[in-house]
Amino acid sequence: MKLRELAHSRTGDKGNTLNISVICHDARHYEQLRAVLTPERVKAHLRDVVRGDVVRHELPGLAAFNFVLGDALGGGVTRSLALDAHGKSLSSALMDLDLDE
């Protein structure tokens, strides 16, 4: 099962740091995702891009998580030559995470 089946995501950026919010479609899935969607797993899944630490902030009242990914944007919007300098496509890449692995 892919993460996108249980949640959707939004992104934001500040400098070289990317935020990815993962919001459960249904609050019933929050604890399941809490168990499998660890910072280590997110970093491993996005390992080709994320060079820094990954920190997870839990928002149980919203059935959501906010992941802060350091050193993930090639220096930031004004310095990066990447096609997706804001990192918007990385939320879609995270949604492709296989939860059964």
C-alpha distances in whole Angstrom, upper triangle without the diagonal:
4,7,8,7,9,11,14,16,20,22,26,28,31,33,31,28,25,23,20,19,16,16,14,14,15,17,16,13,15,16,12,12,15,15,12,13,16,19,19,15,16,19,18,15,18,21,22,23,24,27,27,26,23,24,21,23,22,23,22,24,22,19,18,19,21,21,24,24,27,29,26,28,31,33,32,33,37,36,33,34,30,29,27,29,27,24,22,20,19,17,15,14,13,11,9,8,6,6,6,9
4,5,6,8,9,11,13,17,18,22,24,28,29,27,25,22,20,16,16,13,14,13,13,15,17,16,13,15,16,13,11,15,15,12,12,15,17,17,14,13,16,16,13,15,18,19,20,20,24,25,24,20,21,19,21,20,21,21,23,21,18,16,17,18,18,21,21,24,26,23,24,27,30,29,29,33,33,30,30,26,25,23,25,24,20,19,16,15,13,11,11,9,7,6,6,5,6,8,10
4,5,6,6,8,10,14,16,19,22,25,27,25,22,19,17,13,13,9,10,9,10,13,14,14,11,12,13,11,9,12,13,10,9,13,14,16,12,11,15,15,12,14,17,19,19,19,22,23,21,18,18,16,18,17,17,17,20,17,14,13,13,15,14,18,18,22,23,21,22,25,28,27,27,31,31,28,29,25,25,22,24,22,18,17,15,13,11,10,10,8,5,6,6,6,6,10,11
4,5,5,6,8,12,15,18,21,25,27,25,23,19,17,13,12,9,10,9,9,12,14,15,12,13,16,14,11,15,16,14,12,16,17,19,15,14,17,17,14,15,19,20,20,20,24,24,23,20,20,18,19,18,18,18,20,17,15,13,14,16,16,19,19,23,25,21,23,26,28,27,27,30,31,28,28,25,23,21,23,21,18,15,14,13,10,8,10,8,5,6,8,9,10,13,15
4,6,8,11,15,18,22,25,28,30,29,26,23,20,17,15,12,11,9,8,10,13,13,10,13,15,13,11,15,16,14,14,17,20,21,17,17,20,20,17,19,22,24,24,24,27,28,26,23,23,20,21,20,19,19,20,18,15,14,16,18,19,22,23,26,28,25,26,30,32,30,30,34,35,32,32,28,27,24,27,24,21,19,17,17,14,12,13,12,8,9,10,10,10,12,15
4,7,11,14,17,21,24,27,30,28,25,22,19,15,13,10,8,6,6,7,10,10,7,9,12,10,8,12,14,12,12,15,18,19,17,16,19,20,17,19,22,24,24,23,27,27,25,21,21,18,18,16,16,15,17,14,11,11,13,15,17,20,21,25,27,25,26,30,32,30,30,34,35,32,33,29,28,25,27,24,22,19,18,17,14,13,15,12,9,11,11,11,10,13,15
4,7,10,14,17,20,23,26,25,22,18,16,12,10,6,5,4,5,8,10,11,9,9,12,11,9,12,14,13,11,15,16,19,16,14,18,19,16,17,21,23,22,21,25,24,23,19,19,16,16,14,14,14,15,12,10,9,10,13,14,17,19,22,25,22,23,27,29,27,27,31,31,29,30,27,26,22,24,21,19,16,16,15,11,11,13,11,8,11,11,12,12,15,17
4,7,11,14,17,21,24,23,20,16,14,10,8,6,5,7,7,10,12,14,12,12,16,15,12,15,17,16,13,16,17,20,17,15,18,19,16,17,20,22,20,20,24,23,22,19,19,16,16,15,15,15,16,13,11,10,11,12,13,16,17,21,23,20,21,25,26,24,24,28,29,26,27,24,23,19,21,18,16,13,13,12,9,9,11,10,7,11,12,14,14,18,19
4,7,10,14,17,20,19,16,13,10,7,5,5,6,9,10,13,15,17,15,14,17,17,13,15,18,16,13,16,16,18,16,13,16,18,15,15,18,20,18,17,21,20,19,16,16,14,14,14,14,15,16,13,12,9,9,9,10,13,14,18,20,17,18,21,23,20,20,24,25,23,24,21,20,16,18,15,12,10,11,10,6,8,10,9,7,11,12,15,15,19,20
4,7,11,14,17,17,14,11,8,6,5,7,8,12,13,16,17,20,18,17,20,20,16,18,21,19,16,17,17,20,18,15,17,19,17,16,19,20,17,17,20,20,19,16,16,14,14,15,14,17,17,14,14,11,11,9,10,12,13,17,18,16,16,19,21,18,17,21,23,21,22,19,18,15,15,12,10,8,10,10,7,9,12,11,10,14,15,18,19,23,23
4,7,11,13,13,11,7,5,5,6,9,11,15,17,20,20,23,21,19,22,22,18,19,22,20,17,18,16,19,18,14,16,18,16,14,17,18,15,14,17,17,17,14,15,14,14,16,16,19,19,16,16,13,12,9,9,10,11,13,15,12,12,16,17,14,14,18,19,17,19,16,16,12,12,9,7,6,9,8,6,10,12,11,12,15,16,20,20,24,24
4,7,10,11,9,6,5,7,9,12,14,18,20,23,23,26,24,22,24,25,21,21,24,23,19,19,17,20,20,16,17,20,19,16,19,19,16,15,17,16,16,14,15,15,15,17,17,20,21,18,19,15,13,10,10,10,11,12,14,12,11,15,15,12,12,15,17,16,18,16,16,12,11,7,8,8,11,10,10,13,15,14,15,18,19,23,24,27,27
4,6,7,6,5,6,9,11,15,17,21,23,26,26,29,26,24,27,27,23,23,26,24,21,20,18,20,20,17,17,20,19,16,18,18,14,13,15,14,15,14,14,15,16,19,19,23,24,21,22,18,16,12,11,9,9,10,11,10,8,12,11,8,9,12,13,13,16,14,15,11,9,6,7,9,12,11,12,15,16,16,18,20,21,25,25,29,29
4,6,5,7,8,12,14,18,20,24,26,29,28,31,29,27,29,29,26,25,28,27,23,22,19,22,22,19,18,22,21,18,20,20,16,14,15,14,15,15,15,17,17,20,21,24,25,23,24,20,18,14,13,10,10,10,11,10,9,12,10,7,9,11,12,13,16,15,17,14,11,9,10,12,16,15,15,19,19,19,21,24,24,28,28,32,31
4,6,8,11,14,17,21,23,27,29,32,32,34,32,30,31,32,28,27,30,28,25,24,20,22,23,20,19,22,22,18,19,19,15,14,14,13,15,15,16,19,19,23,24,27,28,26,27,23,21,17,15,12,11,10,9,9,8,9,7,5,7,8,9,10,14,14,16,13,10,9,11,14,17,16,17,20,20,20,23,25,25,29,30,33,32
4,7,10,13,17,20,23,26,29,31,31,33,31,28,30,30,26,26,28,26,22,21,18,19,20,17,15,18,19,15,15,15,11,10,10,10,12,13,15,17,18,22,23,27,29,26,27,23,20,16,14,11,9,7,5,6,5,7,5,4,8,10,9,9,13,12,15,12,9,9,10,13,15,14,16,19,18,18,21,23,23,26,28,31,29
4,7,10,13,16,20,23,26,28,28,30,27,25,26,27,23,22,24,23,19,18,15,17,18,15,13,17,17,14,15,15,11,9,10,9,10,10,11,13,15,18,20,23,25,23,23,19,16,13,10,7,6,5,6,6,7,9,9,7,10,13,13,12,16,14,16,13,11,9,9,12,14,12,13,17,17,16,19,21,21,24,25,28,27
4,7,10,13,16,20,22,25,24,27,24,22,24,24,20,20,22,21,17,16,13,16,16,13,12,15,15,12,14,14,11,9,11,10,11,10,11,12,13,16,18,21,23,20,20,16,14,10,8,6,5,7,8,6,7,11,11,9,11,14,14,13,16,14,15,12,10,8,7,9,11,9,10,13,13,12,15,18,18,21,22,26,25
4,6,10,13,16,19,21,21,24,21,19,21,21,18,17,20,19,15,15,12,15,16,12,13,16,15,13,15,17,13,12,14,13,12,10,10,10,10,13,14,17,19,16,17,13,10,7,6,5,6,9,11,10,11,14,15,13,14,17,18,17,19,17,18,14,13,10,9,10,12,10,9,13,13,12,14,17,17,20,20,24,24
4,6,10,13,16,18,18,21,18,16,18,18,15,15,18,16,12,13,12,14,14,10,12,15,13,12,15,16,14,12,15,14,13,10,10,10,10,12,13,16,17,15,14,10,8,6,5,7,8,11,14,11,13,16,17,15,16,20,21,19,21,18,18,14,14,11,9,9,10,8,6,10,11,9,10,14,14,17,17,21,21
4,6,10,13,15,15,17,15,13,16,16,13,13,16,15,12,13,13,16,15,12,14,17,15,15,18,19,17,16,19,17,16,12,12,10,9,10,10,13,14,11,11,7,6,4,6,9,11,14,17,15,16,20,21,19,19,23,24,22,24,22,21,18,18,14,13,11,13,11,8,11,13,10,11,14,14,17,17,21,21
4,7,10,12,12,14,12,10,13,13,10,11,14,13,10,12,12,15,14,11,14,17,15,15,18,20,18,17,20,19,17,14,13,10,10,10,10,12,13,10,9,6,5,6,8,11,13,17,19,17,19,22,24,22,22,26,27,25,27,23,23,19,20,17,15,13,14,12,8,11,12,9,9,12,12,15,14,18,19
4,6,9,9,12,10,9,12,13,10,11,15,14,12,14,15,19,17,15,18,20,18,18,22,24,22,21,24,23,21,17,16,13,12,11,9,10,11,8,6,4,7,9,11,14,17,20,23,21,22,26,27,25,25,29,30,28,30,27,26,22,23,20,18,16,16,15,11,13,15,12,11,14,14,16,15,19,20
4,5,6,8,6,6,10,10,8,10,13,13,12,15,17,19,17,16,20,21,19,20,23,25,24,23,26,25,23,20,18,15,14,12,11,10,11,8,6,6,9,12,14,18,20,23,26,24,25,29,30,28,29,32,33,31,33,29,29,25,26,23,21,19,19,17,14,15,16,14,11,15,14,15,14,17,19
4,7,9,8,9,13,12,11,14,16,16,15,18,20,23,20,19,23,24,21,22,26,28,27,26,29,29,27,23,22,19,18,16,14,13,13,10,8,9,12,15,17,21,23,26,29,26,27,31,33,30,30,34,35,33,34,31,29,26,28,25,22,20,20,19,15,15,18,15,13,15,16,17,15,18,21
4,5,6,8,11,11,11,13,16,16,16,19,21,24,22,21,24,25,23,25,28,30,29,28,31,31,28,24,23,19,18,16,14,12,12,10,8,10,13,17,19,23,25,28,31,29,30,34,35,33,33,37,38,36,38,34,33,30,31,28,26,23,23,22,19,19,21,18,15,18,18,18,16,19,22
4,5,5,8,10,10,11,14,15,15,18,20,23,21,20,24,25,24,25,28,31,30,28,31,30,27,23,21,18,16,13,11,8,9,8,5,8,12,15,18,22,24,28,31,29,31,34,35,33,34,38,39,37,38,35,34,31,32,29,26,24,25,23,20,21,22,19,17,20,19,19,17,19,22
4,6,7,8,10,11,13,14,15,18,21,23,21,21,25,26,24,26,29,32,31,30,32,31,28,25,23,19,18,15,14,11,12,11,8,11,14,18,20,24,26,30,33,31,33,36,38,36,37,40,41,39,41,37,36,33,34,31,29,27,27,25,22,22,23,20,18,20,19,19,16,18,21
4,6,5,6,9,10,11,11,15,18,20,18,17,21,22,20,22,25,28,27,26,29,28,25,22,20,17,17,13,13,11,13,12,8,10,12,16,17,21,23,27,30,28,30,33,35,33,34,38,38,36,37,34,33,30,31,29,26,24,24,22,19,19,20,17,15,17,15,15,12,14,17
4,5,5,6,9,10,10,13,15,18,16,16,20,21,20,21,24,27,26,24,27,26,23,19,17,14,13,10,9,7,10,9,5,7,9,13,15,18,21,24,27,26,28,31,33,31,32,36,36,35,36,33,33,29,30,27,25,23,23,21,18,19,20,16,15,18,16,16,13,16,18
4,5,5,6,9,10,12,15,17,16,16,20,21,20,22,25,28,27,25,28,26,23,19,18,14,14,11,11,9,12,12,9,10,11,15,16,20,22,25,28,27,30,33,34,33,34,38,38,36,38,35,35,32,32,30,27,26,26,23,20,22,22,18,17,19,17,17,13,15,17
4,5,5,7,8,11,15,16,14,15,19,19,18,21,23,26,26,24,27,26,23,19,18,15,16,13,14,12,15,15,11,12,12,16,17,20,22,25,28,26,29,32,34,33,34,38,38,36,37,34,34,31,32,29,26,25,24,22,19,20,20,16,15,17,14,13,10,11,14
4,5,5,5,8,12,13,11,12,15,16,15,17,20,23,22,21,23,22,20,16,15,12,13,11,12,11,14,13,10,9,9,12,13,17,18,22,24,23,25,28,30,29,30,34,34,32,34,30,30,27,28,25,22,21,21,18,16,17,17,13,12,14,11,12,9,11,13
4,6,6,7,10,12,11,12,15,16,16,18,20,23,23,21,23,21,18,15,13,10,11,8,10,9,13,13,10,9,8,12,12,16,17,21,24,22,25,28,30,29,31,34,34,32,34,31,31,28,29,26,23,23,23,20,17,19,19,15,15,17,14,15,11,14,15
4,6,7,11,12,11,12,15,16,16,18,20,24,24,21,23,22,19,16,15,12,13,12,14,13,17,16,13,13,12,15,15,18,19,22,25,24,27,30,31,31,33,36,36,34,36,33,33,30,30,28,25,25,24,21,19,21,20,16,16,17,14,14,10,12,13
4,6,9,10,8,10,13,13,12,15,17,20,21,19,21,20,18,15,14,12,14,13,15,15,19,18,14,13,12,14,14,17,17,21,23,22,25,27,29,29,31,34,34,31,33,30,30,27,28,26,23,23,22,19,17,18,16,13,13,14,11,10,7,9,10
4,7,8,6,7,10,11,10,13,15,18,18,16,18,17,15,12,11,9,11,11,13,14,17,16,13,11,9,11,10,13,14,17,20,18,21,24,26,25,27,31,30,28,30,27,27,24,25,23,19,19,18,15,14,15,14,10,11,12,9,10,8,11,11
4,5,5,6,9,10,11,12,14,17,17,15,16,15,12,9,9,7,10,11,14,15,18,18,15,13,10,11,9,12,13,15,18,17,21,23,25,25,27,30,29,27,29,27,28,25,25,23,20,20,20,16,15,17,16,12,14,15,12,13,11,14,13
4,5,5,6,9,10,11,12,15,14,11,13,11,8,5,6,6,10,11,15,16,20,19,17,14,11,10,8,9,9,12,14,14,17,20,21,21,24,27,26,24,26,24,25,22,22,20,17,19,18,15,14,17,15,12,14,16,13,15,14,17,15
4,5,5,6,9,10,10,14,14,11,12,11,9,7,9,10,13,15,18,20,23,22,20,17,14,14,11,12,11,13,15,15,18,20,22,23,25,28,27,25,27,24,26,23,23,22,19,20,20,16,16,18,16,13,16,16,13,14,14,16,14
4,5,5,6,9,10,13,14,12,14,14,12,9,11,11,14,15,18,19,23,22,19,16,14,14,11,13,12,15,17,15,19,21,23,23,25,29,28,25,27,24,25,22,23,22,18,19,18,14,14,15,13,10,12,13,9,10,10,12,10
4,5,5,6,8,11,11,9,12,12,10,8,10,9,13,14,17,19,22,20,18,15,12,11,8,10,9,12,14,12,15,18,20,20,22,25,24,22,24,21,22,19,19,18,15,15,14,11,11,12,10,7,10,11,8,11,11,14,13
4,5,5,5,9,9,7,9,9,8,6,9,11,14,16,19,21,25,23,21,18,15,13,10,10,8,10,11,10,14,16,18,18,21,24,22,20,22,19,21,18,18,18,14,16,15,11,12,14,12,10,13,14,11,14,14,17,15
4,5,5,8,10,9,10,12,11,10,13,14,18,19,22,24,27,25,23,20,17,17,13,14,12,14,14,13,16,17,20,21,23,26,25,22,23,20,22,20,20,20,17,18,17,13,14,15,12,10,14,13,10,12,13,15,12
4,6,8,9,9,12,13,13,11,14,14,18,19,22,23,26,24,22,19,16,16,13,14,12,14,15,13,16,17,20,21,22,26,24,21,22,19,20,18,19,18,15,16,14,10,11,12,8,7,10,9,7,9,11,13,11
4,6,6,6,9,11,12,10,13,14,18,20,22,24,27,24,22,19,16,15,12,12,10,12,12,9,12,14,16,17,19,22,20,18,18,15,16,14,15,15,11,13,11,8,10,11,8,7,11,11,9,13,14,17,15
4,5,5,7,10,11,11,14,16,20,22,24,27,29,27,25,22,19,18,14,14,11,12,11,10,12,13,16,17,20,22,20,18,19,16,18,16,17,17,14,16,14,11,14,15,11,11,15,14,12,15,17,19,16
4,6,8,11,13,14,17,19,22,25,27,29,32,30,28,25,22,20,17,16,13,13,12,9,11,11,15,16,18,21,18,15,16,13,15,14,15,16,13,15,13,11,14,15,11,12,16,15,14,17,19,21,19
4,6,9,12,12,15,17,20,23,25,28,30,28,26,23,20,18,14,13,10,10,8,6,8,8,11,13,14,17,15,12,13,11,13,11,11,12,10,13,11,9,12,14,11,12,15,15,15,18,20,23,21
4,6,8,8,12,14,17,20,23,25,28,26,25,21,18,15,12,10,7,7,6,4,8,9,11,12,15,18,16,14,16,13,16,14,13,13,11,14,13,10,12,15,12,12,16,16,15,18,20,22,20
4,7,9,13,16,19,22,25,28,30,28,27,24,20,18,14,12,8,7,5,6,9,9,11,13,16,18,16,14,16,15,18,16,15,16,14,17,17,14,16,18,16,16,19,20,18,21,23,25,23
4,7,10,13,16,19,22,25,28,26,26,22,18,16,12,10,7,4,5,7,10,11,12,13,17,19,17,16,19,17,20,18,16,16,15,18,18,15,17,20,18,16,20,21,19,22,23,26,23
4,6,10,13,16,19,22,25,24,23,20,16,14,10,8,6,5,8,9,13,14,15,16,19,21,20,19,22,20,23,20,19,18,16,18,19,16,17,20,18,16,19,21,19,21,21,24,22
4,7,10,13,16,19,22,20,19,16,12,10,7,6,5,6,9,10,13,15,16,17,19,22,21,20,23,20,22,19,18,17,15,17,17,14,14,17,15,13,16,18,16,18,18,21,20
4,7,10,13,16,19,18,17,14,10,8,6,5,7,8,12,13,16,18,19,18,21,24,23,22,25,23,25,22,21,19,17,18,19,16,15,19,18,15,17,19,17,20,19,22,21
4,6,10,12,15,14,13,10,7,6,5,7,9,12,15,15,18,21,21,21,23,26,26,25,27,25,26,23,22,20,17,18,19,16,14,18,17,14,16,18,16,18,17,20,20
4,7,10,12,12,11,9,6,5,6,8,11,14,18,17,20,23,23,22,24,27,27,26,29,27,28,24,23,21,19,19,21,18,16,19,19,16,17,20,19,21,19,23,23
4,6,9,9,8,7,5,7,9,11,15,17,21,20,23,26,27,25,27,30,31,30,32,30,30,27,26,23,21,21,22,20,17,20,20,17,17,20,19,20,18,21,22
4,6,6,6,5,6,8,11,13,17,20,23,22,24,28,28,26,28,31,32,31,33,31,31,27,27,24,22,21,23,21,18,20,22,18,18,22,20,22,20,23,24
4,5,5,6,8,11,14,17,20,23,27,26,28,31,32,30,31,34,35,34,37,34,34,30,30,27,25,24,25,23,20,22,23,20,19,22,21,22,19,22,24
4,6,8,10,13,16,19,22,25,29,28,29,33,33,31,32,35,37,36,38,35,35,31,31,28,26,25,27,25,21,24,25,22,21,25,24,25,22,25,27
4,5,8,11,14,17,20,24,27,25,27,31,31,29,29,33,34,33,35,32,32,28,28,25,23,22,23,22,18,20,22,19,18,22,21,23,21,24,26
4,7,11,14,17,20,23,26,25,27,30,31,29,30,33,34,33,35,32,32,28,28,25,23,21,22,21,17,19,20,17,16,19,18,19,17,20,22
4,7,10,13,16,20,23,21,23,27,27,25,26,30,31,29,31,28,28,24,25,21,19,18,19,17,14,16,18,14,14,17,16,18,16,20,21
4,6,10,13,16,19,18,20,24,24,23,24,27,28,27,29,26,26,23,23,19,17,17,18,15,13,15,16,13,13,16,15,17,16,19,20
4,6,10,13,16,15,17,20,21,19,21,24,25,23,26,23,24,20,20,16,15,15,16,14,11,15,16,12,14,17,16,19,18,21,22
4,6,10,13,12,14,18,18,17,19,22,22,21,24,21,22,18,18,15,13,14,15,12,10,14,14,11,13,16,14,17,17,20,20
4,6,10,9,12,15,15,14,16,19,20,19,21,19,21,17,16,14,12,14,15,12,12,16,15,13,16,18,17,20,20,23,23
4,7,6,9,12,13,12,15,18,17,16,19,17,18,15,14,12,10,13,14,11,11,15,14,12,15,17,16,19,20,23,22
4,5,8,10,10,11,14,16,15,15,18,16,19,16,14,13,12,15,16,13,15,18,17,15,19,20,19,23,23,26,25
4,6,7,7,9,12,14,12,12,15,14,16,14,12,12,11,15,16,13,16,18,17,16,20,21,21,24,25,28,26
4,6,8,8,11,14,12,10,13,11,14,11,10,10,8,11,12,10,12,15,13,13,17,18,18,21,23,26,24
4,5,5,7,10,9,7,10,8,11,9,6,7,7,10,11,10,13,15,14,15,18,19,20,23,25,28,27
4,6,8,10,7,5,8,7,11,10,8,10,10,13,14,13,16,18,17,18,21,22,22,26,28,30,29
4,7,8,5,6,9,10,13,12,9,11,12,15,17,16,18,21,20,20,24,25,25,29,30,33,31
4,6,5,6,9,9,12,10,7,8,9,13,15,14,16,19,19,19,22,24,24,28,30,33,32
4,6,6,8,9,10,9,5,6,9,12,14,14,17,19,19,20,23,24,25,29,31,34,33
4,6,9,10,12,12,8,10,13,15,18,18,20,22,23,24,26,28,29,33,34,38,37
4,7,9,12,12,9,11,13,16,18,18,21,23,22,24,27,28,28,32,34,37,35
4,5,9,9,6,9,11,14,15,15,18,20,19,21,24,24,25,29,31,34,33
4,7,8,7,11,12,15,15,16,19,20,19,22,24,25,26,29,32,35,33
4,5,5,9,9,12,11,12,16,16,16,18,21,21,22,26,28,31,30
4,6,9,9,10,10,12,15,15,15,18,20,20,22,25,28,31,30
4,5,5,7,7,9,12,12,12,15,17,18,20,23,26,29,28
4,6,8,10,10,13,15,15,16,19,20,21,25,27,30,29
4,6,8,9,11,13,14,15,17,19,20,24,26,29,29
4,6,5,8,10,10,11,14,15,17,20,22,25,25
4,5,6,8,9,11,12,14,16,20,21,25,25
4,5,5,6,9,10,11,13,17,19,22,22
4,5,5,6,9,10,11,15,17,20,20
4,5,5,6,9,10,14,15,19,19
4,5,5,7,9,13,15,18,18
4,5,5,7,11,13,16,16
4,5,5,9,11,14,14
4,5,8,10,13,14
4,6,9,12,12
4,6,9,9
4,6,6
4,6
4
